[in-house]
Amino acid sequence: MSISLEGKTYVIMGVANKRSIAWGIARSLDQSGARLIFTYAGERFEKSVRDLVATLDGNHDIILPCDVTNDESVENCFSTIKEQVGTIDGLAHCIAFAKTEELAGNFSDTSRDGFLLAQNISSYSLTIIARHAKPLMSEGGSIIALTYIGGERVMPNYNVMGVAKASLEMSVRYLAADLGRQGIRVNAISSGPIRTLSSKGVSDFNSILHEIEEKAPLHRNTTPEEVGDTAVFLFSNMSRGITGETIHVDSGYHIL
Ligand SMILES: NC(=O)c1ccc[n+]([C@@H]2O[C@H](COP(=O)([O-])OP(=O)(O)OC[C@H]3O[C@@H](n4cnc5c(N)ncnc54)[C@H](O)[C@@H]3O)[C@@H](O)[C@H]2O)c1
């Protein structure tokens, strides 16, 4: 049984396909009765997102482009949301990108371009999104970002994305401090590794999955449903005292 979020509205950013962690979050929220608004990065994702959304139980009819590297695109996206629904209760930021060649080999070979690109899409995007979402959360709200243990510790091949996740996690704390007075909570979910379009780019990802099965306290890999259900908790009133936190949903791997 899910926590009820009936009457609440959340923006889900970062569904690319049915493997996306954002899609796991969307399914859990749909089951909780929430109204959902979806954003996608660019035209090539639109059909896939529309087809997926049509399979959900609820009628979630607002599906908008939002390229986080483009200020105007972010502004247009949130002004359209404001026009169409007025207020929202939260959003899930499930967005990251790094060049494949930067997710392998020596970290010292990271290019300036590659470093800045990873920071721009995977970290700064949370700040600009929070800025535009804030006026829509006039009755308070909950913002969730997705991170990975590679932002706290050195993990094989995660390289430039690990540095971007460290920056994202710190942005979560600064945003939590900044937006707390308006009743807006900001938290991160540190997910265990899950096979998705993005994680395919990390060299030797299969060994990382294997290591979790072998060593994590629960001896199994994390599912998008587990992350989705944690997002429902973080969006709900049950988590009202929690902000600036990073919750690990990783079969306990982070304690090792
Ligand atoms: N898969 C994992 O093992 C894992 C583990 C921990 C955290 N995460 C994080 O979860 C989040 C979702 O990733 P995923 O694994 O579901 O992969 P995914 O590829 O399904 O999702 C990444 C999303 O980022 C979007 N994106 C990229 N550039 C963008 C841009 N310029 N503007 C807007 N959106 C853009 C893509 O369109 C895509 O929808 C990411 O933050 C990722 O780092 C993933």
The ligand as a Gaussian input file, in Angstrom:
#p B3LYP/6-31G(d) Opt

LIG

0 1
 N       21.622000       4.465000     -13.079000
 C       22.362000       4.530000     -11.973000
 O       23.113000       3.594000     -11.654000
 C       22.287000       5.736000     -11.069000
 C       22.715000       5.622000      -9.736000
 C       22.647000       6.752000      -8.922000
 C       22.161000       7.938000      -9.409000
 N       21.750000       8.006000     -10.719000
 C       21.221000       9.296000     -11.206000
 O       19.864000       9.155000     -11.552000
 C       19.530000      10.215000     -12.458000
 C       18.746000       9.634000     -13.628000
 O       19.622000       8.818000     -14.414000
 P       19.220000       7.384000     -14.982000
 O       20.254000       6.429000     -14.540000
 O       17.800000       7.111000     -14.731000
 O       19.504000       7.537000     -16.546000
 P       18.609000       8.132000     -17.748000
 O       19.551000       8.201000     -18.901000
 O       17.377000       7.350000     -17.927000
 O       18.236000       9.596000     -17.258000
 C       19.093000      10.715000     -17.397000
 C       18.226000      11.834000     -17.910000
 O       18.979000      13.053000     -18.001000
 C       18.401000      13.772000     -19.080000
 N       19.235000      14.852000     -19.558000
 C       20.497000      14.799000     -20.064000
 N       20.850000      16.021000     -20.516000
 C       19.801000      16.856000     -20.283000
 C       19.563000      18.237000     -20.561000
 N       20.477000      19.019000     -21.146000
 N       18.364000      18.756000     -20.182000
 C       17.418000      17.997000     -19.583000
 N       17.593000      16.691000     -19.316000
 C       18.776000      16.131000     -19.670000
 C       18.228000      12.680000     -20.149000
 O       17.352000      13.098000     -21.169000
 C       17.666000      11.555000     -19.318000
 O       16.254000      11.597000     -19.305000
 C       20.835000      10.896000     -12.828000
 O       21.029000      12.015000     -12.003000
 C       21.851000       9.817000     -12.475000
 O       23.146000      10.332000     -12.254000
 C       21.790000       6.943000     -11.551000

